[in-house]
C-alpha cells in the first residue's frame, strides 16, 4: 500500500499486502459467512442430511452435527471463521443448537445485505439487531415452560429431541432414559441452592461391536483394561484399592552399566537378588492391605506373579484421567511413591470386577463411596456409528443438564422462531427511526429455522410457514412443525421440547457475530516477510 505526496510514493504497508475497503469488504465478508452457513443448512432438523468429511490422513467423519462439520472443514476466510466460532461457542455453552446458530448468522447477514442495498448504514443495522436480540430474549423467556428435576417425562423428551436425527434416533427410546438417569445422578446443589451439572462426571467407553441398542449405563467407573495375570481373581468384593502413579518394578539405573557374570552360581545369585528386590517392592503393596491395584505405569512380570499368588487384582497402564476419577469416586489418593503407600491412602469400592463386554474384557468398579461417577458403554457396528452415537449422547447429556440447571424449556419444531418473527414485527412497528427496518429484517431472518425444517423434510416451506403463522396469530404459541407426521401441531403435546438456554444462546451468538461482521469496512492481509507471495487476501480468500 502506498500514498502519494507531491508525486513521491510513500510506502505504508509491506509489499504484497492486500487491502479491501468499503462495500467491497462488507460484501466479501457477508458472502463468505453465507457460504459457510449454507454448508450446514441441509443438516438441520430430524430429517437433515449427513456430511462426509475426509481429512488429510484419510480419516472419515460422517455427521450432521454443525460444530463437528465446521471444525473439520479447512476454512481460511476470517469472516467465515467467525461463523465457526459461533458454532463452537454454542457447543461449549449448551452442547446443542450449533447448526441453528450458524444458519441464523448467515440469514441475518443475508437480510442485512438487503438493507445495505437501500443505503441503510451498517451501524444502524447492527444497533437494530442488538435491540431485536434483547426483545427476542424477553419474548422467549415469556413463552418458556417451567420444569423441575423430578419431571422425568419432560427430561426424557428433551433427551429424545437432542438424539433425534443424529444417528441415535432409532434407539432413542432406550438411550434417552439412560441419559436422564446419568444426569440426575451427577446433579449437585451448591450452597445457594442452585443445581449444577458437570457432564465430565459421565464417562463414555466405546466398543465397536453389537448394535446401538446394546448401549448400557453403569453406576460406577469402567476402565478399558484387563487383569495383568490369569491367576488373579476376576472379582474382588469389599475392594481396598491402591491407586498408583508409579511402576511396580525394580528401578533401572540412570547410567549405562555392564555386569559380567562368570559361572552358574553367580548367575543364580544375581537372579535371586533381583527377585528379592521385586519381592520387597511387592510386599509394600501387600502390607498396605490392598486387594486391588490400579497402576498408571507398568507392573513387572515377576511382580504380577507375586501379586497374583497373594490374590491381589492388578491392572496397569491405566489412563491418568481414569486414575484421577478412580481416586475421586473411591475416596482414595494417588500414590507416587510406594514407600508412602499406607492403609489410609487406599480407596474403597463394593466390587471390582473384570467382565466380558463384546469380544473384550473391561474392568467395572461399582458401589463406590462417591456415587457421582457414571459410565456409559457405547456400542455400534462400525467406528463411524459409535462416533456419531458419542456425539449424540454428549449433546443429550448437555441439554438435559442445562434444563436441570435452568428449569426452563420451550417448544421445538420451529415454534419459538415463528412466535419471535410475529412479535418482533409488532415491536418494530412501535419504534421510530431506521432501526425498525433492521428489527423487521431480524424478524424475517429467524423464519429461516422453520423454513429449513420444512425444506429438509421434503415439504413446501412457504405453505407450512403460512400455516404456522396462522396458528400463532390465533394464540397457539407452542405450535410447530411435526416433520414425522408432516403436519402443524402443538409441540408440547408431541413431546418435542428444547432448553430455553439453547435458543437464547443461538440468538445472542448469531446477532453478535452478524453485527461484528457488518461493522468491518476495511480488511488488510499481510503477505509475510518473504516478499510478494500471494497473501491469503480478501477477494481471493477461499472458504
HELIX and SHEET records of a PDB file:
HELIX    1   1 UNK A   22  UNK A   41  1                                  20    
HELIX    2   2 UNK A   66  UNK A   72  1                                   7    
HELIX    3   3 UNK A   78  UNK A   93  1                                  16    
HELIX    4   4 UNK A   98  UNK A  117  1                                  20    
HELIX    5   5 UNK A  122  UNK A  143  1                                  22    
HELIX    6   6 UNK A  152  UNK A  163  1                                  12    
HELIX    7   7 UNK A  169  UNK A  171  5                                   3    
HELIX    8   8 UNK A  172  UNK A  186  1                                  15    
HELIX    9   9 UNK A  199  UNK A  201  5                                   3    
HELIX   10  10 UNK A  212  UNK A  214  5                                   3    
HELIX   11  11 UNK A  264  UNK A  287  1                                  24    
HELIX   12  12 UNK A  301  UNK A  309  1                                   9    
HELIX   13  13 UNK A  320  UNK A  330  1                                  11    
HELIX   14  14 UNK A  338  UNK A  340  5                                   3    
HELIX   15  15 UNK A  343  UNK A  345  5                                   3    
HELIX   16  16 UNK A  383  UNK A  406  1                                  24    
HELIX   17  17 UNK A  415  UNK A  429  1                                  15    
HELIX   18  18 UNK A  435  UNK A  445  1                                  11    
HELIX   19  19 UNK A  448  UNK A  456  1                                   9    
HELIX   20  20 UNK A  461  UNK A  473  1                                  13    
HELIX   21  21 UNK A  491  UNK A  494  1                                   4    
HELIX   22  22 UNK A  500  UNK A  518  1                                  19    
SHEET    1   A 2 UNK A   2  UNK A   5  0                                        
SHEET    2   A 2 UNK A   8  UNK A  11 -1                                        
SHEET    1   B 2 UNK A  18  UNK A  21  0                                        
SHEET    2   B 2 UNK A 522  UNK A 525 -1                                        
SHEET    1   C 2 UNK A  51  UNK A  54  0                                        
SHEET    2   C 2 UNK A  60  UNK A  63 -1                                        
SHEET    1   D 3 UNK A 145  UNK A 146  0                                        
SHEET    2   D 3 UNK A 408  UNK A 411 -1                                        
SHEET    3   D 3 UNK A 497  UNK A 499 -1                                        
SHEET    1   E 2 UNK A 188  UNK A 189  0                                        
SHEET    2   E 2 UNK A 195  UNK A 196 -1                                        
SHEET    1   F 3 UNK A 202  UNK A 207  0                                        
SHEET    2   F 3 UNK A 374  UNK A 379  1                                        
SHEET    3   F 3 UNK A 216  UNK A 218 -1                                        
SHEET    1   G 6 UNK A 220  UNK A 223  0                                        
SHEET    2   G 6 UNK A 360  UNK A 368 -1                                        
SHEET    3   G 6 UNK A 347  UNK A 357 -1                                        
SHEET    4   G 6 UNK A 235  UNK A 244 -1                                        
SHEET    5   G 6 UNK A 292  UNK A 295  1                                        
SHEET    6   G 6 UNK A 313  UNK A 315  1                                        
SHEET    1   H 5 UNK A 220  UNK A 223  0                                        
SHEET    2   H 5 UNK A 360  UNK A 368 -1                                        
SHEET    3   H 5 UNK A 347  UNK A 357 -1                                        
SHEET    4   H 5 UNK A 235  UNK A 244 -1                                        
SHEET    5   H 5 UNK A 334  UNK A 335  1                                        
SHEET    1   I 2 UNK A 479  UNK A 482  0                                        
SHEET    2   I 2 UNK A 487  UNK A 490 -1                                        
END                                                                             
